[in-house]
Amino acid sequence: MSILESIMQEADVKPISNVNGRDVYTFADAVKVNNKERAEEILEGKVDFGNRVTREGGLCYARTQCHAVAINPDNYFLNRYRKIKKDEKTTIYEVVTDYRAIKEQSTGRVYTNNIVVEIVENSKTGLKYMGKKTISDQEFINSFKSSLSHEALAKIANVILMAQKGQTEPTGDSLDF
């Protein structure tokens, strides 16, 4: 097996999320995806030199094309939530994803007086987006102490995105704790 083939096999990674139709990876996984694309181009002989910008003098490339989006998952999935029991089968999750407010929460002072909260209902039929509301900074500081896992927040983010597109039916996904 050649080096290029081993690079292509190593690059079988799963995205951590999908934002606006584009897969999002961790930094290390994005490098693997980009290396796989370059290896495929070389093996297939389809290297597109015309779209690559060269440095002055034309001795090397200023940059190569890459299509993978990379983020720090800990920052992307940063959240605070509180759980409100509606009844035995239904739970309401109020989720805050405001990065700056979350980072400033431990100081006891937040940069704004009003913080946006996304409201999602979790039931046996799945997650359903209920809307958003604003809360005071003191309510946020005192009541929102827990964080959802990356997987749980990805499910909630998907429900919010679907609601923005007009779909309000439950998704079938539910949060298990």
QUITA-V410304 format. One record per residue. N is the residue number from 1. PHI is phi in whole degrees, 0 to 359 (* if undefined). Layout:
# QUITA-V410304
n:N phi:PHI
n:N phi:PHI
This chain:
# QUITA-V410304
n:1 phi:*
n:2 phi:278
n:3 phi:296
n:4 phi:296
n:5 phi:293
n:6 phi:291
n:7 phi:296
n:8 phi:293
n:9 phi:288
n:10 phi:290
n:11 phi:273
n:12 phi:279
n:13 phi:243
n:14 phi:259
n:15 phi:290
n:16 phi:274
n:17 phi:196
n:18 phi:227
n:19 phi:241
n:20 phi:51
n:21 phi:82
n:22 phi:248
n:23 phi:288
n:24 phi:241
n:25 phi:237
n:26 phi:289
n:27 phi:299
n:28 phi:294
n:29 phi:291
n:30 phi:296
n:31 phi:297
n:32 phi:297
n:33 phi:296
n:34 phi:293
n:35 phi:296
n:36 phi:296
n:37 phi:299
n:38 phi:295
n:39 phi:296
n:40 phi:297
n:41 phi:299
n:42 phi:292
n:43 phi:296
n:44 phi:274
n:45 phi:71
n:46 phi:250
n:47 phi:291
n:48 phi:263
n:49 phi:286
n:50 phi:295
n:51 phi:264
n:52 phi:262
n:53 phi:278
n:54 phi:260
n:55 phi:283
n:56 phi:303
n:57 phi:93
n:58 phi:72
n:59 phi:278
n:60 phi:207
n:61 phi:274
n:62 phi:288
n:63 phi:198
n:64 phi:252
n:65 phi:290
n:66 phi:216
n:67 phi:244
n:68 phi:272
n:69 phi:263
n:70 phi:241
n:71 phi:217
n:72 phi:272
n:73 phi:299
n:74 phi:293
n:75 phi:282
n:76 phi:293
n:77 phi:263
n:78 phi:296
n:79 phi:201
n:80 phi:224
n:81 phi:215
n:82 phi:224
n:83 phi:250
n:84 phi:238
n:85 phi:282
n:86 phi:271
n:87 phi:204
n:88 phi:295
n:89 phi:258
n:90 phi:229
n:91 phi:229
n:92 phi:257
n:93 phi:249
n:94 phi:254
n:95 phi:239
n:96 phi:248
n:97 phi:239
n:98 phi:289
n:99 phi:303
n:100 phi:295
n:101 phi:297
n:102 phi:295
n:103 phi:295
n:104 phi:271
n:105 phi:301
n:106 phi:292
n:107 phi:279
n:108 phi:89
n:109 phi:226
n:110 phi:244
n:111 phi:296
n:112 phi:226
n:113 phi:276
n:114 phi:238
n:115 phi:238
n:116 phi:279
n:117 phi:239
n:118 phi:269
n:119 phi:248
n:120 phi:230
n:121 phi:262
n:122 phi:248
n:123 phi:219
n:124 phi:295
n:125 phi:282
n:126 phi:128
n:127 phi:271
n:128 phi:224
n:129 phi:283
n:130 phi:256
n:131 phi:131
n:132 phi:224
n:133 phi:212
n:134 phi:247
n:135 phi:233
n:136 phi:283
n:137 phi:296
n:138 phi:292
n:139 phi:296
n:140 phi:297
n:141 phi:298
n:142 phi:273
n:143 phi:254
n:144 phi:258
n:145 phi:251
n:146 phi:260
n:147 phi:237
n:148 phi:280
n:149 phi:289
n:150 phi:302
n:151 phi:294
n:152 phi:294
n:153 phi:292
n:154 phi:297
n:155 phi:296
n:156 phi:294
n:157 phi:298
n:158 phi:295
n:159 phi:296
n:160 phi:295
n:161 phi:297
n:162 phi:296
n:163 phi:294
n:164 phi:293
n:165 phi:272
n:166 phi:106
n:167 phi:271
n:168 phi:242
n:169 phi:288
n:170 phi:300
n:171 phi:276
n:172 phi:97
n:173 phi:282
n:174 phi:222
n:175 phi:265
n:176 phi:248
n:177 phi:237
